[in-house]
Amino acid sequence: MEPPERPARGAFAPWDDPAATPLVVFDGVTKRFGAETAVAELSLAVHAREFFALLGPSGCGKSTLMRMLAGFETPSEGRVLLAGQDLAGVPPHLRPVNMMFQSYALFPHMSVEKNVAFGLAMEGRPRDEIGARVGEALRMVKLDGLAGRKPHQLSGGQRQRVALARALVKQPKVLLLDEPLGALDRKLLQERLGLTFIIVTHDQDEAMTMATRIAVMDKGRIAQVGTPPVIYEAPASRYVAGFIGEINLVEGMVSAVEGRRVTVATAVGDLAVSEAAETVAVGQAVAVAWRPEKTRIVRAGEAISNGRAVISGTVHDVGYLGGRTTYHVDASGLRLKAAVANAARSVERPLGAGDKVKLAVTPDALILLVR
Ligand code: ATP
């Protein structure tokens, strides 16, 4: 059987195309609330049909950014553009943007159908058109059998889908989701409606699996924007490296530079980064980071093939996670992690707390961090 046809890997990447015009642009946007700066000189471009995820700790400005796009807040400085149009002065209901809140409120006394139809009825649309559009929206969220129910007769997930249908029926260009919906079939929605999503999420796995790109925010600024693999494999700073997934991060000082190969003296010995993304000078304070799953762990006596950084330590504890096991290893006062895929079926753990071990990392797995 022929495999199903798939778009070429990386085919959708308008952000790499200098000729592509972004749909949403934040251009040097600052938002102050009194003395507090919620968003600081932030510039960001989102392209049509992206599923763009905003990630960052509580209070970093994610909601404020979305509220400025939806029109519920006005920038203190800078511009927000949609399809090239400056949105300043355009009220929320005239923006082709729909914001779904965590605390979406359905009308309790109205049926599912009436809840979804409400916005179109307010616009004074003809009954036939409302009926057709509501029917289509309910089909898209797979609620077409429940049109006559009241919200209290629905599950939590079904209520979310009613709120989604209510947003979809208005055919927004951009749908803003404050915490996305488990029920969301993003491929279906994007292919059928050509929608662009901007989501706020606290769920890293969700951002990794769903997003076209992720923006990691820090105190009102963008720390990094990139595809999920770029954010994970090539973080631009200690902050981003530590924010997404687990990481080993060791501070040190540059001791040698030969092209892109940079050697860093650290508490756990010299670490030679083979593919340094940043230009550094001998004597500069930097950090070296690597992911636990790129770390080999063996007993202290075992041989390690040449060319790897080798760190001696003692197992502190072992976390068994089914698919993988994470070893926490104490080495020169640092606690490092090695995650090993449990490829063989075994109920025995080969290593335990107190065991002397060696950690080994290949130079291309090491990330040099300056910021
Ligand atoms: P969370 O993940 O907790 O929802 P967030 O990243 O969405 O956080 P925002 O809601 O954008 O953060 O808030 C950013 C900062 O601006 C916070 O310090 C917040 O206290 C402040 N802020 C937001 N709205 C207002 C307001 N209306 N008045 C004063 N300060 C505000």
Residues whose N, C-alpha, C, O or C-beta is under 5 A from the ligand:
A	BS01	ATP	F33 A38 G56 P57 S58 G59 C60 G61 K62 S63 T64
